[in-house]
Amino acid sequence: MNQGVTKLTREVIMNKTAEKLARLFQRKRVMDMGALRDATGGRSRRSIFRDLAVLLYLSSYTHVGRYYTLTDIPKYDEHGLWFHQGIGFSRFGTLKATVTELVATAMAGYTHKELESLLRVKVHNTLLGLVRAGQIGRESIYKRYLYVNSDQKRAAAQVARRQEQKLSAIDSKTPPFAEAIIAVLVEALQAGKVLVAPSVVADRLSVRGLAVTATEVEKIFFQYGLQSGKKTAEPPSVLSRR
């Protein structure tokens, strides 16, 4: 009888504490163990985890998992991530599980830099461990690693998609040849009485969104008889040159 009363008393206390924590989470959104213990009058970690289990909780994937929230609080973005005051939570749980899921389902895989930007944490060791465990794949492309699905067919599709994106980006940045020539000549001749260096022209055009290299500018200078550092004469006619 006494044991039954004791068990019932513990359950009542636990339920009241859980209710108190639920209300507190609705106000605070995210708390660490220190805040949880303060809010419950110094209850032990074990007791608090029992309370959290009743409420259904999540641990942060950032800050070594030391922050907690309830499962109904996060408003996840399209990647399954939610951030509160710089603390990150994932629909998939831990950092390792999150990286695995993101890489496996990405249309074109992810680079190391892209993942760190997305997740807002360092991922070097996590990626290395996942690759070694065979949970994700890694391909070298454009002088950097692309992290892909562990399945070879899906990985090949991700690599192909990344290559398509790269080519598309190059095409969108490369102006038609005639447009490039006109832009180079206008920029060079407007710079002043002395013709500026090809690298300067290339940098200025880059700011305007025209991807022309210094070497290409130099070739155009040569084609139209221009030399950097010398005084400019009357602008040559682009249309008259063949």
Protein Blocks (a to p, Z undefined) as FASTA:
>chain_A
ZZmmmmmmmmmmmmmmmmmmmmmmmmnopacfklmmmmnnopafklmmmmmmmnopaddf
ehnlpaccdfklpccdfkopaceehiacdfklpaklmmmmmmmmpmnlpafklmmmmnop
afklmmmmmmmnopaccddeehiacdddfblklmmmmmmmmmmmmmmmmmmmmccfklmm
mmmmmmmmmnombdcdfklmmmmmmmnopacdfklmmmmmmmnopaehiacdddddfklp
ZZ
